[in-house]
Amino acid sequence: MQSEQLIESYPATYGWWGGNYAWSPQGRFIAYSYANEVGVIDTETVNPALQRRQLQQFTEYNTRSDWVWVPTLTWSPDGRFLAFTNHDSSDPEKLAFSSWAVDVETGVNGRFVPDSGMWAHLHWNPSGSDIAFLKATDPLNSQTSSYTLWLMDGDGSNGRRLYPPPGELSRFPHEQTFMAWGPDGRDIAFIFDDALYLYNLETGAANRITQEDTAASHPTWVRGTAVSSAPADQPDDLPLPRFNGPNQIAPDD
């Protein structure tokens, strides 16, 4: 199999940093994001003018440092919609970030979560029914803010907080790999306070899987079981604390 170069360079602001990419579920499109735009690359078209299509452009965020903020991407399972977070201000130094979804076929887009924060990292459920995401507790300082785990319907409605419960400190990491959906879309494996947790949407129970002195990261699923990069030398009889249900809170509260 021969490799093929699709884009000769990064024609975007802060292009030296690079971008993020995500294959569509059907494999035809590659979604891309740079510091100031989100779009798709059509791998099947024979017309070079239609190969790269911009879906949204916005003002880049100036980190005033040697790194660049670039949106993370998630596809709906049917490949029709793309969700992401953008810099939602014309002022490049303002910490204003919201989360959006765009119809890849028509280009119609909508703001799903105002003031979500720069590390919202949306994750579409494999079933297509809803989207999990992080939301900044202090959106005006979202770069260093703590975040809580939320869930909303696939159309952006019915946002509700999942974890942790109100009044408890939140310790989610800021990386996109903080969570992974289970294969059937009924469970979420996530990292919280350096530990691996398993949250069940039907029961609202959050079970801690790893022990206190084990730092976990990058959760994934193997044959229906949630695992992380934590060491495997853990006791089989580890007690699992429980959280007795999600709290229904509007997204803007």
C-alpha positions as CSV (number, residue, x, y, z in Angstrom):
1,M,0.0,0.0,0.0
2,Q,1.5,3.4,-1.1
3,S,1.2,6.5,1.0
4,E,-0.3,9.6,-0.5
5,Q,0.2,13.2,0.5
6,L,-3.1,15.0,0.7
7,I,-2.1,18.5,1.9
8,E,1.3,20.0,1.0
9,S,1.5,22.3,4.0
10,Y,-0.5,23.7,7.0
11,P,-2.2,26.8,5.4
12,A,-3.3,28.2,8.7
13,T,-2.3,30.5,11.5
14,Y,0.4,28.9,13.7
15,G,0.7,26.2,11.1
16,W,4.1,25.2,12.5
17,W,2.4,23.6,15.4
18,G,0.3,21.3,13.2
19,G,-3.3,20.2,13.7
20,N,-5.6,17.5,14.9
21,Y,-7.2,14.9,12.6
22,A,-10.0,12.4,12.9
23,W,-11.3,9.8,10.3
24,S,-15.0,9.8,9.7
25,P,-16.7,6.5,10.6
26,Q,-17.3,5.6,7.0
27,G,-13.6,6.4,6.1
28,R,-14.3,9.0,3.3
29,F,-13.5,12.2,5.2
30,I,-10.7,13.3,7.4
31,A,-11.7,16.0,9.8
32,Y,-9.0,18.5,10.6
33,S,-8.5,21.4,13.0
34,Y,-5.9,24.1,13.1
35,A,-5.5,27.0,15.5
36,N,-8.2,29.1,13.6
37,E,-10.3,26.7,11.6
38,V,-12.1,23.3,11.3
39,G,-12.8,21.5,8.1
40,V,-12.8,18.2,6.3
41,I,-10.6,16.6,3.6
42,D,-12.4,14.4,1.0
43,T,-10.2,11.5,0.2
44,E,-12.3,10.2,-2.7
45,T,-13.0,13.3,-4.8
46,V,-11.0,13.7,-8.0
47,N,-11.4,17.5,-8.0
48,P,-8.5,19.1,-6.2
49,A,-10.6,22.2,-5.6
50,L,-13.1,20.2,-3.6
51,Q,-10.6,18.1,-1.6
52,R,-10.3,20.4,1.4
53,R,-13.4,22.2,2.6
54,Q,-13.4,24.6,5.5
55,L,-16.4,24.3,7.9
56,Q,-15.7,27.0,10.4
57,Q,-13.1,29.7,10.8
58,F,-12.5,31.7,14.0
59,T,-9.9,33.9,15.7
60,E,-6.9,31.9,17.0
61,Y,-6.2,32.0,20.7
62,N,-2.8,33.5,21.7
63,T,-1.4,31.4,24.5
64,R,1.5,33.8,24.9
65,S,3.7,30.8,25.2
66,D,5.5,28.2,23.1
67,W,2.4,26.0,22.5
68,V,-0.7,26.4,20.4
69,W,-4.3,25.6,21.3
70,V,-6.0,23.5,18.6
71,P,-9.6,22.1,18.8
72,T,-10.2,18.4,19.4
73,L,-12.7,16.6,17.1
74,T,-15.4,14.0,17.4
75,W,-17.7,12.5,14.7
76,S,-21.3,11.4,15.1
77,P,-21.4,7.6,14.4
78,D,-23.3,8.2,11.1
79,G,-20.6,10.6,9.9
80,R,-23.1,13.4,9.3
81,F,-22.0,15.7,12.1
82,L,-18.7,16.9,13.5
83,A,-18.4,18.4,17.1
84,F,-15.6,20.4,18.5
85,T,-14.6,23.4,20.6
86,N,-13.6,26.8,19.1
87,H,-12.1,30.0,20.4
88,D,-15.3,32.1,20.6
89,S,-14.0,35.6,20.6
90,S,-12.5,38.1,18.1
91,D,-9.9,39.0,20.8
92,P,-7.0,36.5,20.4
93,E,-6.1,36.9,24.1
94,K,-9.5,36.4,25.6
95,L,-10.3,33.1,27.3
96,A,-13.6,32.5,25.6
97,F,-14.4,29.0,24.3
98,S,-17.6,27.3,23.2
99,S,-18.5,23.9,21.8
100,W,-20.2,23.5,18.5
101,A,-21.5,20.9,16.1
102,V,-21.6,21.2,12.3
103,D,-23.5,19.3,9.6
104,V,-20.7,18.2,7.3
105,E,-23.1,17.9,4.3
106,T,-24.8,21.3,4.5
107,G,-22.3,23.3,6.6
108,V,-25.1,24.4,9.1
109,N,-23.6,24.7,12.6
110,G,-24.8,25.5,16.1
111,R,-23.3,26.4,19.4
112,F,-24.1,23.5,21.7
113,V,-22.3,24.6,24.9
114,P,-21.6,28.3,25.4
115,D,-18.6,28.9,27.7
116,S,-17.6,25.2,27.8
117,G,-13.9,26.0,28.3
118,M,-10.9,25.2,26.2
119,W,-10.5,21.6,27.4
120,A,-14.2,20.5,26.8
121,H,-13.1,17.5,24.6
122,L,-16.4,16.3,23.3
123,H,-16.9,12.6,22.8
124,W,-19.8,11.3,20.8
125,N,-21.5,8.2,22.1
126,P,-21.1,5.2,19.7
127,S,-24.9,4.9,19.7
128,G,-25.2,8.4,18.5
129,S,-27.7,9.3,21.2
130,D,-25.6,11.7,23.2
131,I,-22.3,13.5,23.7
132,A,-20.1,13.5,26.8
133,F,-17.9,16.5,27.5
134,L,-16.0,18.4,30.2
135,K,-17.2,21.8,31.3
136,A,-15.1,24.5,33.0
137,T,-16.2,25.5,36.5
138,D,-14.5,28.9,35.8
139,P,-15.0,29.5,32.1
140,L,-13.2,32.9,32.3
141,N,-10.1,31.1,33.4
142,S,-10.6,27.8,31.5
143,Q,-6.9,27.2,30.9
144,T,-6.3,26.4,34.5
145,S,-9.9,25.8,35.7
146,S,-11.2,22.5,37.0
147,Y,-13.7,20.7,34.9
148,T,-16.8,18.5,35.5
149,L,-18.2,15.7,33.4
150,W,-21.4,16.4,31.5
151,L,-23.7,14.7,29.1
152,M,-26.1,16.2,26.5
153,D,-28.4,14.8,23.8
154,G,-27.0,14.5,20.3
155,D,-28.8,17.7,19.3
156,G,-27.2,19.7,22.1
157,S,-30.2,19.7,24.4
158,N,-30.8,18.3,27.9
159,G,-27.4,19.0,29.3
160,R,-26.8,17.4,32.7
161,R,-23.9,17.1,35.0
162,L,-22.7,13.5,35.7
163,Y,-19.6,13.7,37.9
164,P,-18.5,14.7,40.5
165,P,-21.6,15.7,42.5
166,P,-22.0,19.4,43.4
167,G,-19.9,20.4,46.4
168,E,-17.1,18.0,45.6
169,L,-13.8,19.0,44.2
170,S,-13.3,18.0,40.5
171,R,-10.0,16.6,39.3
172,F,-10.3,15.7,35.7
173,P,-7.2,15.9,33.5
174,H,-7.2,18.4,30.6
175,E,-6.2,15.8,28.0
176,Q,-8.6,14.6,25.2
177,T,-7.8,11.0,26.3
178,F,-9.4,11.5,29.7
179,M,-12.3,9.2,28.8
180,A,-13.5,6.4,26.5
181,W,-17.0,5.3,25.7
182,G,-17.8,1.6,26.2
183,P,-18.7,-0.3,23.0
184,D,-22.4,-0.3,23.6
185,G,-22.5,3.3,24.7
186,R,-23.9,2.6,28.2
187,D,-20.6,3.1,30.1
188,I,-17.9,5.7,30.3
189,A,-14.4,4.9,31.5
190,F,-12.7,8.1,32.7
191,I,-9.7,9.4,34.6
192,F,-10.4,11.4,37.7
193,D,-7.8,12.4,40.3
194,D,-5.3,10.1,38.5
195,A,-7.6,7.1,39.0
196,L,-9.6,5.0,36.6
197,Y,-13.4,5.2,37.1
198,L,-16.3,3.4,35.4
199,Y,-19.6,5.3,35.1
200,N,-22.8,3.5,34.1
201,L,-25.5,5.7,32.5
202,E,-28.4,3.5,33.5
203,T,-27.6,3.3,37.2
204,G,-25.7,6.6,37.6
205,A,-23.0,4.7,39.6
206,A,-19.4,5.7,39.3
207,N,-17.0,2.9,40.5
208,R,-13.3,3.5,41.1
209,I,-11.3,0.7,39.5
210,T,-7.7,1.5,40.5
211,Q,-6.2,1.8,43.9
212,E,-5.1,5.0,45.5
213,D,-1.4,4.8,44.9
214,T,-1.7,3.9,41.2
215,A,-1.7,6.8,38.7
216,A,-3.9,5.8,35.7
217,S,-4.2,7.5,32.3
218,H,-5.5,6.9,28.7
219,P,-8.5,4.7,29.4
220,T,-9.6,2.3,26.6
221,W,-11.7,-0.8,26.2
222,V,-10.5,-4.3,25.5
223,R,-13.1,-7.0,24.8
224,G,-15.7,-5.1,26.7
225,T,-13.5,-4.3,29.7
226,A,-12.3,-0.8,30.7
227,V,-8.5,-0.7,31.1
228,S,-5.9,2.1,31.5
229,S,-2.1,2.5,31.5
230,A,-2.0,1.7,35.2
231,P,0.2,-1.2,36.4
232,A,-1.5,-4.6,36.4
233,D,-0.4,-5.7,39.9
234,Q,-3.6,-4.7,41.7
235,P,-5.7,-6.8,44.1
236,D,-8.7,-8.6,42.8
237,D,-10.8,-7.7,45.9
238,L,-10.4,-3.9,45.5
239,P,-13.5,-2.2,47.1
240,L,-15.4,0.0,44.7
241,P,-17.0,3.2,46.0
242,R,-20.3,4.2,44.4
243,F,-21.9,7.5,43.3
244,N,-25.7,7.2,43.5
245,G,-26.9,9.0,40.5
246,P,-26.3,12.0,38.2
247,N,-27.5,15.6,39.1
248,Q,-29.8,17.2,36.5
249,I,-28.4,20.7,35.9
250,A,-28.8,23.0,32.9
251,P,-25.7,23.4,30.8
252,D,-25.3,27.1,31.6
253,D,-25.7,26.8,35.4
